[in-house]
Amino acid sequence: MKFPKLRVFLSKIEYNVRKLQGICGREKIEIVGVTKGCSAITEVAKIMVKNGIKILGDSRVENIKRLRKNKIAAEYMLLRIPMLSELQGVIDYCDISLNSEIETILALEEISKKSNKIHKIIVMFDLGDLREGFLLEDIDGISRNMYNLKKIKIIGVGTNLGCYGGVLYTPEKMGKLIDIRRQLESRLNQEITIISGGSTASLSLIEKNAMPQEINQLRIGEAILLGQDVTGNRKIPYLLKDTFILQAEIIEKKSKGTVPQGIIGRDAFGNIPQFIDKGVRERSILAIGKQDCQIDNLEPLDKRVKILGASSDHLIVDTEDTRKNYRLGGFIEFQMGYSALLSLTTSRYVNIETVD
Ligand SMILES: *Cc1c(COP(=O)(O)O)cnc(C)c1O
């Protein structure tokens, strides 16, 4: 029993995968199972593949390399636009990459030739979110430069919304992508079979029966891992949420005042803290901190426990109103959002335990 502990409920993640496979399958949409949200935990990737997902997507070549080494049999898609400095790794370990720079694609072509390997790409377009992607006016340049690729196979076009700009997926945005496919097909004189229409946030289009039938791929992480959609600001009603639970150990439990005593300077992160006097209350200090976790993205399972604050290694919670008798050496449990999951699985101080 080592704390802090992140418990991964595999059967709940499996439930989400199956549910989404059903919903997307009916629309003839292939799911790329995105693992980056949990730093590509091998057992999670395994569950995805076991339930029919054929392509796994991650943003880091390291994660893909490790999953391959652990013999998870899938096609691998690199989600982050490749760095020029990592292209050999991209060709060696990734079957598909998302791309938005002609220079990078031409460099990938050269390395593919040297390695004598075919590499598939999805050409990304920015439809307004201002993260990755070519602009519409780049279609000319793409056509001129990518007409003659030998080892790079353009298999699709794609877009990513809802990440930087928080732009929502709409039928109109999807229509643009379909139109881009048509233009590229005619300019390059080749078939482009995949239209990769986004991420978890795209699911709402399917639910509203508003997903154009040409869209045949979605890259889905958050919905599988956490049953939620941050961009759409919602818990997805037909998916399970308590898939990952954090347990943090209590290292101090005392009743203390709620307003610090002394001259107030700055807290450990340079902010000036503000306090409301609620008298003396019971509080517990837990052995986890900002070094391990995006604390404000945690939610205590016991609704009567309130997070008061955190420093690098300590999380302070108010346990005055709880009906449970938390004791020193015991633990308090938390649900989490995407950024907490991301940080917890990245921290080397957090122990991951999978539960079947
Ligand atoms: C992270 C990512 C996804 C998956 O997003 P979720 O919100 O986790 O479904 C899809 N596409 C790209 C390019 C990504 O970087």
The ligand as an ORCA input file, in Angstrom:
! r2SCAN-3c Opt
* xyz 0 1
  C      -5.502     14.996    -27.475
  C      -5.940     14.953    -28.874
  C      -7.127     14.306    -29.217
  C      -8.044     13.655    -28.186
  O      -8.707     14.622    -27.442
  P      -9.757     14.200    -26.299
  O     -10.380     15.491    -25.915
  O      -8.965     13.587    -25.207
  O     -10.712     13.261    -26.900
  C      -7.474     14.273    -30.550
  N      -6.705     14.850    -31.488
  C      -5.562     15.492    -31.201
  C      -4.768     16.103    -32.279
  C      -5.142     15.565    -29.885
  O      -4.005     16.206    -29.603
*
